[in-house]
Amino acid sequence: MTRINLPPGRDEVYELALKDRVQRMVRTTFPIAVMGVKGGVGKTVVTEVLGSTFSAVRGDRVIAVDLDPDAGNLISRHGRESGLSLADLAAEGASTRYLDVRAHTSQNKATRLEVLSGPDFVSAPTPLQRDEIDAVMPILGEHYSLVLMDTGTGLKTALMDTVLRQSRALVMVSSASIDSLEETQVSLEWLGHSGYQDQLNTMILVINNVQRGKPNVSLERAVKQFARQIGRERIFVMPFDDHIFEGRQITLELLSAKTRRRYLELAARIPGAPPPRAEALLALPGVLRAESTELDEAAEEARRAVVAKAFTTALQGLAKSRAAEGARLAEILGVLIDEIAGLVTLARDAAADQPAQQKARLRESLAALLEGERRVPEERLAAEVA
């Protein structure tokens, strides 16, 4: 019997659609600022996991940069490979080759996400400077498609102004606590009144469950409140995850399936694009695909030919399978029909012989009665005849 490949299930189609959005091409380097005005909300975790998700799904060069001037710990959540930092890359200045830049970064071998750490907080003579960011970002723009910037907590600083001016997408991170959500509300108001309305219009809000157990705030109510400002589709509540809670280097595969899926949804939502629509789902391989004028005509024709050939092969296999099943059923039905015909013949013969047998038995009964010594009453004779 020919095997027919069934189309993907609903959940698989949804995940493929998310990955399709994450893999979309960017014409120039796309900087993403990850910020939070309160420590301990999981901002660095979001930077690492989101960057790892982008890198694993896209397959091109993605880098996360630690721009927290106050002893940022992105490298500890990622894993250190290089002892050099952003300050070293900024000081060299003339590093134009990728291998020169790569010498300053640490790469996760599983996801291939790279991290450029900030200056060492203890030994560096000065904290991270604005001009160092201005010097490094053009260099990274030559070699990376996505640059995630893990910022500090200060809003009214020259560093934050530089980050916000250079970013094309903004991810605001809060924890699932009353004080953190209140400070996040203040941050949104500040962005709107400080000339960052464009970033605010596409901003993503991430609410982290950083502790086990039920939070001290109604997340449903909080989401409804923020949805009035930024839209429900741009709010992501992240589940508590045991691997993240360990506080060590993060391995994407060790996160729960629920956490990985949520970060994939987050990556697909940046930078403020709408969620997958019906036509996007139908455009996936194995599902009906809508016409697209953006595709090369020759490539589209070749794709249609492949789909048509595969569909024809499947139909031929199905027809052959059904024909074989029909032949086997015909054989079985033939035997049953022959048995039924035999039974009908026997029944017909038995019915035909029944009147003659009844007459013979009647004659025998009459003969016995007439030969008896006693005369048979006429009433009994009539009864016997009847």
C-alpha positions in Angstrom: 0.0 0.0 0.0 1.4 3.4 -1.0 2.2 5.6 2.0 0.7 9.1 1.9 2.3 11.9 3.8 -0.3 13.7 5.9 -0.1 17.5 6.2 1.3 18.9 9.5 -1.0 19.2 12.5 -2.3 22.5 13.8 0.4 23.0 16.4 3.2 22.1 14.0 1.8 24.5 11.4 1.7 27.3 14.0 5.3 26.7 15.0 6.4 26.7 11.4 4.6 30.0 10.9 6.4 31.5 13.9 9.8 30.3 12.6 8.9 31.6 9.1 8.5 35.1 10.6 11.6 34.8 12.7 13.6 33.9 9.6 12.4 36.9 7.5 15.1 38.8 5.8 16.4 42.1 7.2 18.0 44.5 4.7 20.2 46.2 7.3 21.4 45.4 10.8 18.4 45.4 13.1 19.3 46.7 16.7 16.9 45.6 19.5 17.1 47.3 22.9 16.2 45.2 25.9 15.6 47.5 28.9 14.1 47.5 32.4 14.2 50.2 35.0 14.4 47.7 38.0 17.1 45.1 38.7 16.2 41.5 39.1 13.4 41.5 36.6 15.1 39.1 34.2 16.2 41.6 31.6 19.5 39.8 30.9 17.7 36.5 30.8 15.4 37.9 28.1 18.4 39.2 26.1 20.2 35.8 26.2 17.2 33.6 25.5 15.7 35.8 22.9 19.1 36.2 21.2 19.6 32.4 21.3 16.1 31.8 19.8 16.9 34.3 17.0 20.3 32.7 16.3 19.1 29.1 16.4 16.1 29.7 14.1 17.6 32.2 11.7 21.0 30.6 11.2 22.8 33.9 10.4 24.9 36.0 12.7 23.2 37.4 15.8 25.0 39.1 18.6 24.0 40.3 22.1 25.9 43.2 23.6 26.2 44.0 27.3 25.6 47.8 27.7 24.9 47.7 31.4 27.4 50.1 32.9 26.8 48.6 36.4 28.5 45.2 36.3 26.3 43.6 33.7 26.2 39.8 33.9 25.2 38.8 30.4 28.4 36.9 29.8 27.9 34.8 32.9 24.4 33.7 31.6 25.9 33.1 28.2 29.4 31.6 28.9 32.7 33.3 28.4 35.0 32.4 25.5 36.9 35.6 25.0 38.6 37.8 27.5 38.2 40.9 25.4 35.3 43.3 25.7 33.4 46.1 24.0 36.0 48.6 25.2 38.8 46.7 23.5 36.9 46.6 20.2 36.1 50.3 20.5 39.8 51.1 21.2 41.0 49.2 18.2 38.5 51.0 15.9 39.9 49.7 12.6 38.5 46.2 13.0 36.7 45.7 9.8 37.1 41.9 9.2 34.7 39.5 10.9 37.5 37.5 12.3 38.8 40.6 14.1 35.4 41.2 15.7 34.9 37.5 16.4 38.1 37.6 18.6 36.3 39.9 21.0 33.1 37.8 21.3 32.0 34.6 23.0 29.9 32.1 21.0 27.4 29.5 22.2 28.2 26.4 20.2 24.7 25.1 20.2 22.8 28.2 19.1 25.8 30.2 17.7 24.7 33.3 19.5 27.6 35.6 20.1 28.0 37.9 23.1 30.2 41.0 23.4 30.7 41.7 27.0 31.1 45.2 28.6 34.2 46.5 30.2 35.2 44.8 33.4 33.5 46.7 36.2 36.3 46.2 38.7 39.4 46.7 36.6 38.2 49.2 33.9 39.5 52.7 34.6 36.2 54.3 33.5 32.6 52.9 33.1 31.1 52.3 29.7 31.1 55.5 27.7 28.7 56.8 25.1 31.4 57.2 22.5 32.4 53.6 22.8 28.9 52.5 21.9 28.9 54.9 18.9 32.2 53.4 17.8 31.2 49.8 18.1 27.7 49.8 16.7 28.8 50.6 13.1 31.4 47.8 13.3 28.7 45.3 14.4 26.4 46.6 11.7 28.9 45.3 9.1 28.7 41.7 10.2 25.5 40.9 12.1 21.9 40.9 11.1 20.5 41.4 14.6 22.1 43.2 17.5 20.4 42.8 20.9 21.5 45.5 23.5 21.2 44.5 27.2 20.9 48.0 28.8 21.3 49.3 32.3 18.4 50.4 34.5 19.0 54.2 34.2 16.6 56.0 31.8 17.9 59.6 32.0 21.4 58.9 31.0 23.5 59.6 27.9 24.0 55.8 27.4 20.3 55.1 27.3 19.7 58.0 24.9 22.3 56.5 22.6 20.8 53.0 22.8 17.2 54.3 22.2 18.2 56.4 19.3 20.0 53.5 17.6 17.4 50.9 18.3 14.7 49.8 15.8 12.8 47.7 18.3 12.3 48.0 22.1 11.6 45.2 24.6 10.6 46.4 28.0 11.1 43.8 30.8 9.2 43.7 34.1 8.8 41.1 36.7 5.4 39.9 38.0 5.4 42.1 41.0 3.6 45.2 42.1 6.6 47.5 42.4 8.2 46.4 39.1 4.9 46.8 37.2 4.4 50.3 38.7 7.9 51.3 37.6 7.3 50.0 34.2 4.2 52.2 33.9 6.4 55.2 34.8 8.9 54.1 32.1 6.2 54.0 29.5 5.0 57.5 30.4 8.6 58.8 30.3 9.2 57.3 26.9 6.1 59.0 25.5 7.1 62.4 26.9 10.8 62.2 26.0 10.7 61.9 22.2 10.6 58.1 21.9 7.1 57.7 20.7 8.2 55.7 17.6 9.9 53.1 19.8 6.8 53.1 22.1 4.5 52.5 19.2 6.1 49.1 18.5 7.4 48.3 22.0 7.1 44.8 23.4 6.4 44.3 27.1 7.7 41.1 28.7 6.4 40.2 32.2 8.7 37.6 33.8 7.6 35.1 36.4 10.9 35.1 38.2 9.8 33.3 41.4 8.0 30.1 42.1 4.4 30.3 43.2 1.7 32.8 42.7 2.8 36.4 42.1 1.6 39.2 44.5 -0.3 40.8 41.7 -3.1 39.8 39.3 -1.3 39.3 36.0 -4.6 39.2 34.1 -5.5 42.7 35.5 -2.0 44.0 34.8 -2.1 42.8 31.2 -5.5 44.4 30.7 -4.2 47.7 32.1 -1.1 47.8 29.8 -3.1 46.6 26.8 -4.9 50.0 26.8 -1.5 51.6 26.0 0.4 49.2 23.9 -2.0 46.5 22.7 -2.6 43.0 24.0 -0.7 41.3 21.2 2.5 43.0 22.3 2.4 41.8 25.9 4.2 38.5 26.7 3.9 36.8 30.1 6.8 34.4 30.5 6.3 31.3 32.6 8.5 30.4 35.6 11.4 28.2 34.4 13.5 26.0 36.7 16.6 26.2 34.5 16.5 30.0 34.4 15.9 30.0 38.2 19.2 28.1 38.7 21.1 31.4 37.9 23.8 29.7 35.8 24.7 29.7 32.2 21.5 29.2 30.1 21.2 26.3 27.7 18.2 26.7 25.3 17.5 23.0 25.1 17.2 22.8 28.9 14.3 25.3 29.1 10.8 23.9 29.3 8.9 23.5 26.0 6.5 26.1 27.2 9.2 28.7 27.8 10.9 27.9 24.4 7.6 28.3 22.6 6.8 31.6 24.3 10.2 33.1 23.3 9.6 31.9 19.8 6.4 33.8 19.8 8.2 36.8 21.2 10.9 36.6 18.5 8.2 36.3 15.8 6.5 39.4 17.1 9.5 41.7 16.9 9.6 44.4 15.5 5.9 45.0 16.1 4.8 43.0 13.1 1.3 41.4 13.2 1.0 37.8 14.4 0.7 35.1 11.8 -2.5 35.3 9.8 -4.4 32.6 8.0 -2.7 33.3 4.6 0.7 33.1 6.3 -0.2 29.6 7.7 -1.4 28.5 4.3 1.8 29.6 2.8 3.8 27.0 4.6 5.2 23.9 2.8 2.6 21.1 3.0 -0.3 23.5 3.2 -2.2 25.3 0.5 -0.2 28.4 -0.4 -1.6 31.8 -1.4 -0.4 33.5 -4.6 2.5 35.8 -4.0 3.6 38.4 -6.5 7.0 38.8 -4.8 8.1 35.3 -5.8 10.2 34.8 -8.9 8.0 33.6 -11.8 10.3 30.7 -12.7 10.7 29.6 -9.1 7.0 29.8 -8.6 6.3 27.7 -11.7 8.9 25.1 -10.6 7.3 25.0 -7.1 3.9 24.5 -8.6 5.2 21.7 -10.8 6.7 19.9 -7.9 3.5 20.2 -5.9 1.4 19.0 -8.8 3.7 16.0 -9.4 3.6 15.1 -5.7 -0.2 15.4 -5.6 -0.6 13.3 -8.7 1.7 10.6 -7.3 -0.3 10.6 -4.1 -3.6 10.3 -6.0 -2.3 7.4 -8.1 -1.1 5.6 -5.1 -4.4 6.1 -3.4 -6.3 4.8 -6.5 -4.0 1.8 -6.7 -4.5 1.0 -3.0 -8.3 1.4 -3.3 -8.3 -0.9 -6.4 -6.5 -3.6 -4.5 -8.8 -3.3 -1.6 -11.8 -3.5 -4.0 -10.5 -6.7 -5.7 -10.1 -8.4 -2.3 -13.7 -7.3 -1.3 -15.1 -8.6 -4.6 -13.5 -12.0 -4.0 -15.1 -12.2 -0.5 -18.4 -11.0 -1.7 -18.4 -13.5 -4.6 -18.0 -16.4 -2.2 -20.8 -15.1 0.0 -23.1 -14.6 -3.0 -22.6 -18.2 -4.1 -23.4 -19.4 -0.6 -26.6 -17.3 -0.6 -27.6 -18.7 -4.1 -27.2 -22.3 -2.9 -29.4 -21.6 0.2 -32.0 -20.0 -2.0 -32.1 -23.1 -4.3 -32.4 -25.5 -1.4 -35.3 -23.4 0.0 -37.0 -23.3 -3.3 -36.7 -27.1 -3.8 -38.0 -27.7 -0.3 -41.0 -25.5 -0.9 -41.8 -27.3 -4.2 -41.8 -30.7 -2.5 -44.1 -29.7 0.4 -47.6 -30.1 -1.3 -46.8 -33.6 -2.7 -45.6 -34.8 0.7 -48.8 -33.4 2.4 -51.0 -35.3 -0.2 -49.1 -38.6 0.4 -49.5 -38.3 4.1 -53.3 -37.6 3.7 -53.8 -40.6 1.5 -52.0 -42.8 4.0 -54.3 -41.5 6.8 -57.5 -42.1 4.8 -56.5 -45.6 3.8 -55.9 -46.5 7.4 -59.2 -45.1 8.5 -61.2 -46.8 5.7 -59.7 -50.2 6.5 -60.7 -50.1 10.1 -63.5 -52.4 11.4 -65.5 -49.5 12.8 -67.2 -47.2 10.4 -65.8 -43.7 10.5 -68.3 -40.9 11.3 -68.8 -38.5 8.4 -67.8 -35.5 10.6 -64.3 -37.0 11.3 -63.8 -37.8 7.7 -64.6 -34.3 6.7 -62.1 -33.0 9.3 -59.4 -35.3 8.1 -59.9 -34.2 4.5 -59.8 -30.5 5.6 
